[in-house]
């Protein structure tokens, strides 16, 4: 199979895994596992798996690359994970998946500044339309939630999307200099050090004995599939494709999250399918239109 075809299959698998994660991870947060503890467990577990594979390629990065590795560890793991899980614990899975579709637009803008990519008038219009869709969703969430928790969670998800956009652009140059598995292993090492102060102590306070079979499945799903496999697949895809193409697969996630919301409503006590409303669909379409315009060839 052609390498580019494999890369696209890898990105499709990432979208599928993340689409289910919005519903699955929500079932254990914030009770019985608080978000910061879950993040520490998630990053630490995936870190061990990455180093098991990357040990054969072991190499200490050169001095001039350490700054980029640290930035990748912070944006791709620490800030990204802390904001995503804390945001998901507060807001709806549907809202989270819609907001994440702003990522390709952010990648385009960041690429323009950091990689000196050109931006046409059409792309600028696309960025504006996509931004209107994302902001409208945030305003809508704030108006329909008297507690303000949904709005706060949406802001966390938006920061997570921005952080991951920086990561996709920053990590690309490291792919051509080091083995992809070595890159991700070092990125997670730095990320784990950064998240440890937030969830390391509270992890020992989790009452693991109360976890149900489904919640234990959730823990392993998040560590192995949502963290280890998705970052592995993304790093493989980024070694072949551009950050913009990799980020474009994110806009499959609202559709998949909606499908999984419907499917899991028959199994879980919480039904999130009611969060799919016409105004949210309109916001999503605006973001999709923005993505289409920003990704068009000149």
ABEGO torsion letter per residue (X at the ends): XBAAAAAAAAAAAAAAAAAAAAAAAAAAOAOABBAAAAAAAAAAAAAAAAAAAAAAABBBBBAAAAAAAAAAAAAAAAAAAAAAAAAAAABBAAAAAAAAAAAAAAAAAAAAAAAGBBBBAAAAAAAAAAAAAAAAAAAAAAAABAAGAAAAAAAAAAAAAAAAAAAAAAAAAAAAABBAAAAAAAAAAAAAAAAAAAAAAAAAABBAAABBAAAAAAAAAAAAAAAAAAAAAAAAAAAABBAAAAAAAAAAAAAAAAAAAAAAAAABABBAAAABBAAAAAAAAAAAAAAAAAABBX
